Amino acid sequence: MRLIISLFILFTFQFGLSQDIESLFEKANQAYQKENYQEALQTYQQLIDANKQSSELYYNIANAAFQNKEIGKAILYFEKAKLLAPGDQRINHNLNIARNQVDTEIIEIPDFVLVRWWRSMANFLSPIVWICAQLVCLMVILWGMYNWRLVQNVIMRKKGLLAIVVSTCLLILFLLLGRTAHYLEHNTIEGIVMDNAKLKVAPDNRSDDVQSLSEGVKIKVLDAIDDWYKVRLVNKEIGWLPIKDIERI
């Protein structure tokens, strides 16, 4: 009986919380439609504070921030939305528009074509799926070894040997791709500069400036010391920025 009562209370609480979240989301959307962008952002922030995450929420925050002339915040949340829905054309289109508003002369230097091709292959599947593919290869290798060593039929022995060779090659490939996918998922940290800042030679305000950065510039975090991030720009320039100037995607 106590269990039933506890479950009922939990369900009621969760239902009430869900209703509150939907109400806040609708309130924020209405404020946006009325062009009260600051109010919309404040209401959306309540959803973020409640640990609500979705591509639609991030997309709406980004649009409200863009209309409110907060370019850094707009790009940040378009990027967050893109992580959850990479194929959404609305997000990609509006992200490009926001990027064009950034006052910067930094020209992106793309990675070598083979590096980009390899990373695209690794990101095609999640690390867990790559592990599943590796297990399938192992099973096929075991099947091939059984047929090659224990079956008397010549055709089946040839098929077993072929299965061993092909599956071993695929297993090595999938291991490397899975390792790359894991690295990209857990070790690639990107962020957005949220205010005009100075890229420094060293993690010290007294060090020389490398260059000035505008709000909305995208960076990749390489290291951290105290209150500083070592970052790399899209043009491969490396320097240091205060952590307070960056919001991680």
C-alpha positions as CSV (number, residue, x, y, z in Angstrom):
1,M,0.0,0.0,0.0
2,R,2.8,2.4,0.9
3,L,4.5,1.6,-2.4
4,I,1.3,2.5,-4.3
5,I,0.9,5.7,-2.4
6,S,4.6,6.6,-3.1
7,L,4.2,5.9,-6.8
8,F,1.0,8.0,-7.0
9,I,2.8,10.9,-5.3
10,L,5.8,10.6,-7.6
11,F,3.5,10.4,-10.7
12,T,1.5,13.5,-9.5
13,F,4.7,15.4,-8.9
14,Q,6.2,14.5,-12.3
15,F,2.9,15.4,-14.0
16,G,2.8,18.7,-12.2
17,L,6.4,19.4,-13.1
18,S,5.7,18.6,-16.8
19,Q,2.8,20.9,-16.8
20,D,4.9,23.7,-15.3
21,I,7.6,23.2,-18.0
22,E,5.1,23.3,-20.8
23,S,3.5,26.4,-19.3
24,L,6.9,28.2,-19.1
25,F,7.8,27.2,-22.7
26,E,4.5,28.5,-24.0
27,K,4.9,31.7,-22.0
28,A,8.3,32.3,-23.4
29,N,7.1,31.6,-27.0
30,Q,4.3,34.1,-26.5
31,A,6.7,36.7,-25.3
32,Y,8.9,36.1,-28.4
33,Q,5.9,36.4,-30.7
34,K,5.1,39.8,-29.0
35,E,8.7,40.8,-29.6
36,N,9.4,40.9,-25.9
37,Y,12.8,39.2,-26.5
38,Q,14.3,40.0,-23.1
39,E,11.3,38.5,-21.3
40,A,11.4,35.5,-23.6
41,L,15.1,34.9,-22.7
42,Q,14.4,35.2,-19.0
43,T,11.6,32.6,-19.2
44,Y,13.6,30.3,-21.4
45,Q,16.4,30.6,-18.8
46,Q,14.1,29.2,-16.2
47,L,13.7,26.1,-18.3
48,I,17.5,25.8,-18.6
49,D,17.8,26.2,-14.8
50,A,15.3,23.3,-14.5
51,N,17.7,21.1,-16.6
52,K,15.4,21.1,-19.6
53,Q,17.3,20.3,-22.8
54,S,16.0,20.0,-26.3
55,S,17.0,21.2,-29.8
56,E,13.7,23.2,-30.0
57,L,14.4,25.0,-26.7
58,Y,18.0,25.9,-27.7
59,Y,16.8,27.0,-31.1
60,N,14.2,29.3,-29.6
61,I,16.7,30.8,-27.2
62,A,19.1,31.4,-30.0
63,N,16.5,33.2,-32.1
64,A,15.4,35.3,-29.2
65,A,19.1,36.2,-28.4
66,F,19.7,37.1,-32.1
67,Q,16.7,39.4,-32.1
68,N,17.9,40.9,-28.8
69,K,21.3,41.7,-30.5
70,E,23.1,39.1,-28.3
71,I,25.2,37.5,-31.1
72,G,27.4,35.5,-28.9
73,K,24.5,33.9,-27.0
74,A,22.7,33.3,-30.3
75,I,25.6,31.4,-31.8
76,L,26.1,29.5,-28.6
77,Y,22.6,28.1,-28.5
78,F,22.4,27.5,-32.3
79,E,25.5,25.4,-31.8
80,K,23.9,23.6,-28.9
81,A,20.8,22.9,-30.9
82,K,22.9,21.7,-33.8
83,L,24.6,19.1,-31.5
84,L,21.1,17.6,-30.7
85,A,19.7,17.9,-34.2
86,P,22.6,18.1,-36.7
87,G,20.4,17.6,-39.7
88,D,17.9,20.4,-39.0
89,Q,18.1,22.9,-41.9
90,R,16.5,25.7,-39.9
91,I,19.3,25.5,-37.3
92,N,22.1,25.4,-39.8
93,H,20.6,28.2,-41.8
94,N,20.1,30.6,-38.8
95,L,23.5,29.6,-37.5
96,N,25.1,30.8,-40.7
97,I,23.2,34.0,-40.6
98,A,24.3,34.6,-37.0
99,R,27.9,33.8,-37.9
100,N,27.8,36.4,-40.6
101,Q,27.0,39.1,-38.0
102,V,30.3,38.4,-36.1
103,D,32.8,41.3,-36.7
104,T,35.9,39.3,-37.4
105,E,38.5,38.9,-40.1
106,I,39.5,35.4,-39.0
107,I,39.5,33.1,-42.0
108,E,39.0,29.4,-41.3
109,I,41.7,27.1,-42.4
110,P,40.1,23.7,-42.9
111,D,41.8,20.5,-41.7
112,F,43.5,18.3,-44.3
113,V,40.9,16.5,-46.5
114,L,41.8,13.0,-45.3
115,V,41.5,14.1,-41.6
116,R,38.0,15.6,-42.3
117,W,37.0,12.4,-44.1
118,W,38.2,10.2,-41.3
119,R,36.4,12.3,-38.6
120,S,33.2,12.2,-40.7
121,M,33.4,8.4,-40.9
122,A,34.0,8.2,-37.1
123,N,31.1,10.5,-36.3
124,F,28.8,8.5,-38.6
125,L,28.1,6.2,-35.7
126,S,28.3,6.6,-31.9
127,P,31.1,4.8,-30.0
128,I,28.6,2.3,-28.6
129,V,27.5,1.3,-32.1
130,W,31.1,1.0,-33.2
131,I,31.6,-1.4,-30.3
132,C,28.6,-3.5,-31.4
133,A,30.1,-3.6,-34.9
134,Q,33.4,-4.9,-33.4
135,L,31.5,-7.6,-31.6
136,V,29.8,-8.7,-34.8
137,C,33.2,-9.0,-36.5
138,L,34.5,-11.1,-33.6
139,M,31.6,-13.5,-33.9
140,V,32.2,-13.8,-37.7
141,I,35.9,-14.5,-37.0
142,L,35.0,-17.3,-34.6
143,W,32.5,-18.7,-37.1
144,G,35.2,-18.5,-39.8
145,M,37.8,-20.2,-37.6
146,Y,35.4,-23.0,-36.8
147,N,34.7,-23.7,-40.5
148,W,38.3,-23.3,-41.5
149,R,39.8,-25.7,-38.9
150,L,37.0,-28.2,-38.1
151,V,34.7,-28.5,-41.1
152,Q,35.8,-31.1,-43.8
153,N,33.9,-29.5,-46.7
154,V,36.5,-27.6,-48.9
155,I,34.1,-24.9,-49.9
156,M,33.1,-24.1,-46.3
157,R,36.8,-24.1,-45.3
158,K,37.5,-21.5,-48.0
159,K,34.5,-19.4,-46.9
160,G,35.7,-19.6,-43.3
161,L,39.2,-18.4,-44.3
162,L,37.7,-15.6,-46.3
163,A,35.5,-14.6,-43.4
164,I,38.5,-14.5,-41.1
165,V,40.5,-12.3,-43.4
166,V,37.7,-9.8,-44.2
167,S,36.3,-9.6,-40.6
168,T,39.8,-9.1,-39.2
169,C,40.4,-6.1,-41.5
170,L,37.0,-4.7,-40.6
171,L,37.6,-5.3,-36.9
172,I,40.8,-3.3,-37.1
173,L,39.0,-0.5,-39.0
174,F,36.1,-0.4,-36.6
175,L,38.5,-0.3,-33.6
176,L,40.3,2.7,-35.0
177,L,37.0,4.5,-35.9
178,G,35.5,3.7,-32.5
179,R,38.5,5.1,-30.8
180,T,38.4,8.3,-32.9
181,A,34.6,8.6,-32.2
182,H,35.2,8.2,-28.4
183,Y,38.0,10.8,-28.5
184,L,35.9,13.3,-30.5
185,E,32.9,12.8,-28.1
186,H,34.8,13.2,-24.9
187,N,37.9,15.2,-25.6
188,T,36.8,17.8,-28.2
189,I,35.7,20.9,-26.3
190,E,34.5,23.8,-28.2
191,G,33.2,27.2,-27.0
192,I,32.0,30.6,-28.0
193,V,33.6,33.9,-27.0
194,M,30.8,35.8,-25.2
195,D,32.3,39.3,-25.2
196,N,35.0,41.2,-27.0
197,A,38.3,39.7,-25.7
198,K,42.1,39.7,-26.2
199,L,43.8,36.5,-27.2
200,K,47.0,36.4,-25.1
201,V,50.4,34.8,-25.6
202,A,50.4,33.4,-22.1
203,P,47.8,32.9,-19.3
204,D,48.5,36.3,-17.8
205,N,46.8,39.6,-18.4
206,R,50.2,41.3,-18.6
207,S,51.3,39.1,-21.5
208,D,51.3,40.4,-25.1
209,D,48.1,40.2,-27.2
210,V,48.0,37.8,-30.1
211,Q,44.9,39.5,-31.5
212,S,41.5,40.9,-30.7
213,L,38.4,38.6,-30.7
214,S,34.8,39.7,-31.3
215,E,31.8,38.3,-29.5
216,G,30.6,35.1,-31.2
217,V,34.0,33.8,-32.4
218,K,34.2,30.0,-32.1
219,I,37.2,28.4,-30.4
220,K,38.5,24.9,-29.5
221,V,39.8,24.4,-26.0
222,L,43.2,22.7,-25.8
223,D,44.1,23.0,-22.2
224,A,43.3,24.9,-18.9
225,I,45.4,26.5,-16.3
226,D,43.8,28.2,-13.3
227,D,41.3,30.8,-14.8
228,W,42.6,30.5,-18.3
229,Y,41.9,28.3,-21.4
230,K,44.5,27.6,-24.0
231,V,42.5,27.8,-27.2
232,R,42.8,27.4,-31.0
233,L,41.0,29.5,-33.4
234,V,39.5,28.3,-36.8
235,N,42.6,29.8,-38.5
236,K,44.8,27.6,-36.3
237,E,46.1,30.5,-34.2
238,I,46.7,29.4,-30.6
239,G,46.6,31.6,-27.5
240,W,45.0,32.0,-24.0
241,L,41.7,33.4,-23.0
242,P,40.1,34.0,-19.5
243,I,37.6,31.2,-18.8
244,K,35.0,33.9,-17.9
245,D,35.0,35.1,-21.5
246,I,34.0,31.7,-22.9
247,E,30.9,29.5,-22.8
248,R,31.4,25.9,-23.7
249,I,29.0,24.5,-26.3
